[in-house]
Amino acid sequence: MKLAATFRIALNALRVNKLRSMLTMLGIIIGVAAVITMIAVGGGAQARVQEQIKSLGSNLMIILPGSTTASGVRLGSGANQNLTEDDAEAIAREVPEVLATAPNNRGTSQAVANGSNWATVIYGVTPDFFIVREWNLLSGRVFEPHEVSGSGKVAILGQTVATQLFGDLDPLDQVIRVKSVPLTVIGVLEKKGQSMMGQDQDDVIYVPISTARNRLFGAAQGKLKRVGSIQVKVREGADMKEAEEKIRELLRQRQRTQAGQDDAFTLRNLTEILQAQETSSRIMTILLAAVASVSLIVGGIGIMNIMLVSVTERTREIGLRMAVGARGKAILMQVLVEAMTLSLIGGFVGIVLGAGASVLVGALAGWPTQLSLASIVLAVGFSAGIGIFFGYYPAKKASRLLPIQALRYE
């Protein structure tokens, strides 16, 4: 009952000076809203990176051909087509940390079917590609061994291509033509979404690697089985760094690279890159929240300032209450409750504004936001703590007033 009465007195005191109370709460409102918005934006960025890691596949590395020099001009990575399907098989066979490898070739072409056509990316892959990328089929099946070895005229479609060519029709067992080669659709992949570079991963057609090499992209290097890249999936729990070193050493041996010479290939740990991005986004979220928290501190200082003014204005009232028997503890509690009430009201208003701002940022900027319960609880707890921390000094000062001196104050 005493606590309820204290809250009632605090609210009445705040109601007497509405404008001053609102201006005092403004710092807390802005601070809480800023903290919630920044955490929501940062949380959305982290969620987006996690989706990219999931869509890419876990424990993934990619091996690209190295650079080459022509007429004194150094060409970029991938110019020297020195990786082969045999390299991929050797890595899977001789590096125990590796679960599967996926050599692939890439090209672009127009696909025609059902009276429609669509320009897309064509990949020549092995069945292990879908294991490496952790990409399941929505319907149909993957390539069979005889289709991979015999340049089978079959294809697996990404959902974007399936929609563009067949609309609402079932693409399975339908025939598409790519570079005048008829390909029977044997599968449709689940939706993957955008890659880390913003490319549509579902805008793709997969064919057996031998089909791509011998029927679609030309057989000039068919006997050498050259590939554009090799994707490697490391076993769960295996040391990625150790696997990376073993793969590098094996490829150097196979390509007869002398000691001291640069690698004739590029090995990239994609999972490590994305995890670094996630760490960066997490650090950025913490920094943004820390900067936004400064306004909470400023708001707390404002509360302390106003409560000091309030104590000074009410010195005679406090003296009168103490003269009729009120203890210093009761005066301390009253002033603390007033300060905490200011903070909590400002905190709740800030939560509403912060949630609204998060939605608005997501809608206008097209930036993903993730409003979390933890950030709301943190904001409320922090605002209450601000009220107690910055209200304690004025409250303590009020509780130590001597009744005689307080009654004489003018």
C-alpha positions, 0 to 999 in steps of 0.5 A: 500500500505504501508503494502504491501511494508513493507511485501515486504521489510521484505521478501527481508530482510529474503531472504538475509540470507536464512540459518539464516532465516530457522534455526530461523524458525526451532523452530517454525516449530517443535513446531507447528508440535508437538502441532498439532500431540499431539492434534491429538493423544489426540483427537483420544484417546478421540474419542475412549473413546466416541465410547466405551461409546456409544457402551456400552450404557449410564447411565449403571451399572453392578452388579456382584456376590460377592466373597466366601470362600472355605476351608479357601481360598477366591475366587474372585468376581463372585465366589458366585452365589447369584444374581437371576432373581428376584433380577433384577425384584425387582430393576426394580420395586422398584428403580424409577431411573431405566429404565430397568434391564437385568439379564444374564448368560454366557457360551461358545460353538461351533455353527454349521450351514450351513456346518460351525462351530464357537466357540463363547460366548453364553448369556442368556438374556431377551428382556430388555437387548437390551434396556439396551445396546442400541443395535438395530437389523439390521434385525429380532426381539427380543424375545417374552414373551412366548419364554422367559418363555418357553425356546424357541429355538430361537437365535439372532446373532452378526454380526461376528457370522452371517458372520462366519456361513452364509457368505453373506447369510441371517441368518434369519429363519436359524437353528444353533445348539449349544450343539446339541440344534437346535436354529432358528435365529430370529434376527441379531444385528447391529455392535458394534465393540470392547469393552473397553477391546478390545473384539469383542462385535459382536462375540456373540449369544443371547438366552432367559435366560430360554433357556440358563439355562434349555437347554444349561448351565444345570438346576442344579440351575434352580429353583433358577434362578441364574444369572452371572450378572445384567446390569442396565440402569438408566433413563436419567437425574436421579442421578446415585449416588442416584440410586446406593445407592438405588440398594445397599440398596435393594440388602443388604435387599434381601440378608439379609446382616447385618449392618457392613457386606461387600456387597455380590455383586459388583456394578460398575458404568461403565459410570463413569469409562469411563467418568473418562478415557475420563477426563484422556485422555483430561488432557493428551492431554493438558499436551502433548500440553503444553510440545510441546508448550515449543518448540514454546517458544524456537523458539520465543526466537530464533526469538528475538535473530535473530531480535536483531542481524538483528537490530544491523547489519542494524543500519546504514540502519535504521539511513539512513531511519530515516534521510530521513524522516522515522518515528519510527512507520514505523521502528517498523512495519518493524521489527515486520512484519519481525518477524511475517513473520518468525513465520507464514512461520514456522507455515504453514510449521509446520502445513503440517509436523504436519498433516503428522506426525499425519497420520503417527502415526495413520498408523504405531502405529495403534493409532487413531488420530483426526486432528481438525481445532481448533488445526490448527487455534490455532497453526497459531494464536500462531505462529503469537503471538510468532512473535509479542511478541518476535519481539516487543523488537527488533522492539522497540529498532530499532524505538528508534535509533537516526539517528545521532548515527545510521549513525555513527555506525560501 
